Structures are given as structure tokens and as C-alpha cells.
Amino acid sequence: QVQLVESGGGLVQAGGSLRLSCEASRIPIKINSMGWYRQAPGKQRELVAAITDGGTTDYGDSVKGRFTISRANGANTVYLQMDSLKPEDAARYYCYVRLVGNPGSIWGLGTQVTVSS
């Protein structure tokens, strides 16, 4: 069974940076894409960033220019570098992976990001 392990969340002051990591293991077939969503209390889950196996990236409008997603070469690990953090970035961040030929997403348990003003 696929496992996703997220790390790197925590408390940071506004304007600061954090780097999230997500390692996928027990991957039975090729990965289509990996990425991050986030959900704050009372809000819908929203896309933060995604990266395809070919390296194409996509970002939510609210994080463009501040966050960078990357994937370790030859590894099933994805990183999210978050700079210039704002209080509104505070949320639980969930890593996901989509496998080739599978319609759904596999989710991690999430990591909490708190941004103080």
C-alpha cells in the first residue's frame, strides 16, 4: 500500500520561510503527479502546487511567486519551498500522489503550518 510521509510544518512569523517534504513509498507503478493541497478551518481544500513526472508545475494563484515545488531526481520525494509566508497561508498541508492509470489521489495525513502576524 502506498504511503506518504510529510514533514517540515511548524510555526513561522509572517515573512518567513518553511520547506515541506513528502516522501512516497511502496509505489507499485509510475507516478503521474505529486503535489500539495491545503485546508484551513472553515475553508475548502485548495491546490497549492503540483508537479508532473515530466517536471511541469502548477500553482494556486495565491502562492504564485512565493512557493516553489520541486521533486528529487529519481526519487519519489517532493518538496515545497514556501517563502514570504502570510498569515493566510496558515493551514494543514496535504501531500498527494496520482499514479498512472489510476483516477484517484492518494493522500498523506497532512502537516500543520502556522503563520504568526
C-alpha positions as CSV (number, residue, x, y, z in Angstrom):
1,Q,0.0,0.0,0.0
2,V,1.3,3.4,-1.0
3,Q,2.5,5.5,2.0
4,L,3.1,9.3,2.1
5,V,5.1,10.8,4.9
6,E,5.1,14.6,5.2
7,S,7.4,16.7,7.2
8,G,8.5,20.3,7.6
9,G,5.5,22.1,9.0
10,G,5.6,24.3,12.0
11,L,5.2,27.8,13.3
12,V,6.8,30.7,11.5
13,Q,6.5,34.5,11.6
14,A,4.9,36.3,8.7
15,G,7.6,36.9,6.0
16,G,9.5,33.8,7.0
17,S,10.0,30.5,5.1
18,L,9.3,26.9,5.6
19,R,10.2,23.8,3.5
20,L,7.8,20.9,3.4
21,S,8.8,17.4,2.3
22,C,6.7,14.5,1.2
23,E,8.2,11.0,0.6
24,A,6.1,8.4,-1.2
25,S,6.9,4.8,-0.7
26,R,5.6,1.4,-1.8
27,I,4.8,2.9,-5.2
28,P,3.6,0.0,-7.4
29,I,3.5,1.8,-10.7
30,K,4.7,5.0,-12.4
31,I,3.8,8.3,-10.7
32,N,1.7,10.8,-12.8
33,S,2.0,13.7,-10.5
34,M,2.6,14.8,-6.9
35,G,1.7,17.9,-5.1
36,W,0.2,19.7,-2.2
37,Y,-3.2,20.9,-1.2
38,R,-4.1,22.9,1.9
39,Q,-7.1,23.3,4.0
40,A,-7.8,26.0,6.7
41,P,-10.6,25.7,9.2
42,G,-13.9,26.6,7.6
43,K,-12.5,26.7,4.1
44,Q,-12.4,24.3,1.2
45,R,-9.3,22.3,0.3
46,E,-7.3,24.2,-2.3
47,L,-4.5,23.4,-4.6
48,V,-1.1,24.8,-3.5
49,A,1.3,23.3,-6.1
50,A,1.7,20.3,-8.2
51,I,4.4,18.7,-10.3
52,T,4.1,16.1,-13.0
53,D,6.5,13.3,-13.6
54,G,7.8,15.3,-16.5
55,G,8.5,18.3,-14.3
56,T,5.6,20.5,-15.3
57,T,4.5,22.6,-12.4
58,D,1.2,24.3,-11.5
59,Y,0.5,26.7,-8.6
60,G,-2.6,28.1,-6.9
61,D,-3.0,31.8,-7.7
62,S,-2.5,32.8,-4.1
63,V,1.0,31.3,-3.8
64,K,2.5,32.0,-7.3
65,G,5.8,33.8,-7.0
66,R,6.2,32.8,-3.3
67,F,6.1,29.0,-3.3
68,T,8.2,26.6,-5.3
69,I,7.6,22.9,-5.8
70,S,10.3,20.5,-6.8
71,R,11.0,16.8,-6.9
72,A,14.2,15.0,-6.2
73,N,15.7,13.4,-9.3
74,G,15.0,9.7,-9.4
75,A,13.1,9.8,-6.1
76,N,9.5,9.8,-5.0
77,T,10.0,12.8,-2.9
78,V,8.5,16.2,-3.5
79,Y,9.4,19.5,-1.7
80,L,7.5,22.7,-1.2
81,Q,9.6,25.7,-0.5
82,M,7.4,28.4,1.0
83,D,8.8,31.9,1.2
84,S,7.3,35.3,2.2
85,L,4.7,33.4,4.2
86,K,1.5,35.3,5.1
87,P,-1.0,34.6,8.0
88,E,-3.5,33.5,5.3
89,D,-1.1,30.7,4.4
90,A,-1.8,29.0,7.7
91,A,-3.5,25.7,7.1
92,R,-3.0,22.0,7.1
93,Y,-1.0,21.0,4.1
94,Y,-1.7,17.6,2.5
95,C,0.6,15.8,0.1
96,Y,-0.9,13.7,-2.6
97,V,0.2,11.4,-5.4
98,R,-1.5,10.3,-8.5
99,L,-0.5,7.1,-10.3
100,V,-0.6,6.4,-14.0
101,G,-3.8,4.6,-14.9
102,N,-5.5,5.4,-11.6
103,P,-8.2,8.0,-11.4
104,G,-7.9,9.0,-7.8
105,S,-5.4,10.6,-5.5
106,I,-3.6,9.1,-2.5
107,W,-3.2,11.4,0.4
108,G,-0.9,11.9,3.3
109,L,-2.1,12.8,6.8
110,G,-1.0,16.4,6.4
111,T,1.4,18.7,8.2
112,Q,0.3,21.9,10.0
113,V,1.7,25.3,9.0
114,T,1.0,28.2,11.3
115,V,2.0,31.8,10.4
116,S,2.0,34.4,13.1
117,S,1.5,38.1,12.2
